[in-house]
Amino acid sequence: MLTEMLHSYLATRRTAGFTLRTTEKLLRHFATFATRQGDTHIVSATAIAWASLASSESLRANRLRMVSRFAQFAQAEDPAHELPATRIFRGGLQRRRPYLFSDAEVQLLLQYAGQLRPVATLRPLAYQTLLGLLAVTGMRISEVLALRFVDITPEGLIIAQTKFRKRRLVPLHPTAWSALNRYLSVRQRMKTSDNYVFISRRGTKFSYPTVAKTFQALLDAAGIRGHTSTHRPRLHDFRHRFAVKALETCPDSREHVTRHMLALSTYLGHTRLESTYWYLETTPQLMSDIVTACETFRKGGKS
């Protein structure tokens, strides 16, 4: 049972572009270990015991994360598989679970941004436009804050100051252009010492701490809590939302999926394709769709 599930898991992830040589070796060792314990499904206690065999805390944490990802996949087909807690061992950094804003929540945040005070200043419109750009482009907050007038071209936004210093073009939908031009018509009337697109009431470039603080206030106003009280939604979660929505609209043939992923990776400015594939694993609906597609393929249908 475990060996068959592992074969399906590895085949699915390799279809998505992963090589998984080390992962396969370790998970096959885990499957053998679990089978000797009499397990037919993934059991948390067995996973922890197996991970504990590693020689360092970091390796133990990595082993447990590996089984946890396998268990997420397995649970989509059979809920009897247990999902091991991944914080048993301390080691390495883990990606934080993203908060995926709903369309209604995005609209609510834009509504409250438009009510920011002072009402007769650029501030409400600036925050409406900034949050709207984050939601519809998937840009990093640092990239939006670094935008200058020279970066706005008829083809789209030129992202010059990227995380990995790679210039790229971000095309805009006509509705996004309309919202941006509305803001720019007001912004360009203001005389400032620099040409940043988003500025404060004092005429200086928006600072990340100020924007982040205002965003948290907007979350409170909109009643958006997040997963837990200590893990509230972040500005970066708009980027996660954009990537997930893009993947959810991906055509279902494997050839189209590959091209879609490459295009999305380039659009987002990822240096490694793995950074884009991560969104497949972090979103239950996407993982469920992958399992369904792979099961259809295994039975001789189209994938």
Secondary structure, DSSP 8 states (H G I E B T S, - for coil): -HHHHHHHHHHHHHHTT---HHHHHHHHHHHHHHHHTT-SS--HHHHHHHHTTSSSHHHHHHHHHHHHHHHHHHHHH-TTS----S-SS--S----------HHHHHHHHHHHTT-SSTTSSHHHHHHHHHHHHHHH---HHHHHT-BGGGEETTEEEE-S-TTS--EEE---HHHHHHHHHHHHHHTTS--SS-BSSB-TTSSB--HHHHHHHHHHHHHHHT---SBTTB---TTHHHHHHHHHHHHT--SSHHHHHHHHHHHHHHHT-SSHHHHHHHHHH-HHHHHHHHHHHHHHHTT---
